[in-house]
Structures are given as C-alpha cells and as structure tokens.
Amino acid sequence: MADEQMAEDWDRVVAPAPAPVIPGAPARPLDAIDRDILRILQTDGRASVRSVAERVHVSRANAYARINRLIDDGVIRGFSARVNHERAGHGASAYITLKIVQNSWRTVREQLQALPGAAHIALVSGDFDVLLLVHTPDNRTLRELVLTKLQSIPEVLSTRTLLVFEETDLDPDHRDPGR
C-alpha cells in the first residue's frame, strides 16, 4: 500500500528538486531499463510513473525509485516542454559563435545566461570558443542583442551570427540508431 501511494504521489509531482551532484563522482552505469525510462521521458516528460512502469515492465515502485535515482544522480536535469519558438512569438533564431579572452569562460557564461532569449550555451573547441543559441521576437531584437549586449561584454573578442531558417527537434527514437 505504501509503495502504491508513493507511486501515485509521483503522478501528481511535476519534478522533485534534484539532489546536488557531487563533481568528479563517478556516474552509476545505466542498464537497459534506465535507458528505456530516459527515452520515454524524453519523448513525453509528462508520462506518469504508472505509464512508464507498464512500458518498461517493472512495478510502479521500481519505476519511481529509478526515476528518482536518475534525478538524484544528475542524469535527469529536469523536465520541460518542447516549444515552437515561432508560434511562441520568437520568430528569429540564431546560433552565435564567440571568440573570448582566454580563461574568461565562467565570467562570460554568467553574462550569456542573463541574456534575453538565450536557449543554449556551449564551450567548444575549434575556430571559436562559445556557441550560443538565441531565440528573439524578430531580427531587429536579434541585431540589438548581438551589437549592443554581446559585443559590449569586455571578454568577447568577436562574434559571428548564423541565422536559423528552419529547425526541427529530433525525438529520442530518431537519435538512437541502435533502436
């Protein structure tokens, strides 16, 4: 009865607060059931524990425990909605590459996170240092973001803007060729 109540409680929870991940701690290996749970939740973050349990052929209590472990281990970072940015009023999207002053990543990252419309930030190797994805209402707002906000960050040496004409989110079934 307690296990059923625990599983039912999960069905009403949007997302429990994740436990802090210990840096440098080795990740626990994922088994086939864990990978199936991740695939299901990537496709539908609103799937109930009951539905997940049925689809991976484990008890609700087992599914609940596994999902919580994946959250606690930092494998699941959160749950979110996939947004059609154009329909949400952000008709202009761009990838922006940045060259930054060496050893300024943490400072630059904090400033980029505060930018309106910033969706993804990555420290990368190659001809540039940072790749930034932004969504803005229109090209005028995008221009303002690049020329005024980004280029005024002292550690940003140069930028290059790549306009996105069309984008498609890939669902997990299309990302895993082994399935």
HUTA-V215742 format. One record per run of one state. SS is the DSSP state (@ for helix, = for strand, . for the rest). FROM is the first residue (numbers start at 0). LEN is the number of residues. If there is no record, write none. Layout:
BEGIN
SS,FROM,LEN
SS,FROM,LEN
END
This chain:
BEGIN
.,0,1
@,1,11
.,12,19
@,31,12
.,43,5
@,48,8
.,56,3
@,59,13
.,72,19
=,91,9
.,100,4
@,104,9
.,113,4
=,117,6
.,123,6
=,129,7
.,136,2
@,138,12
.,150,5
=,155,9
.,164,7
@,171,4
.,175,4
END
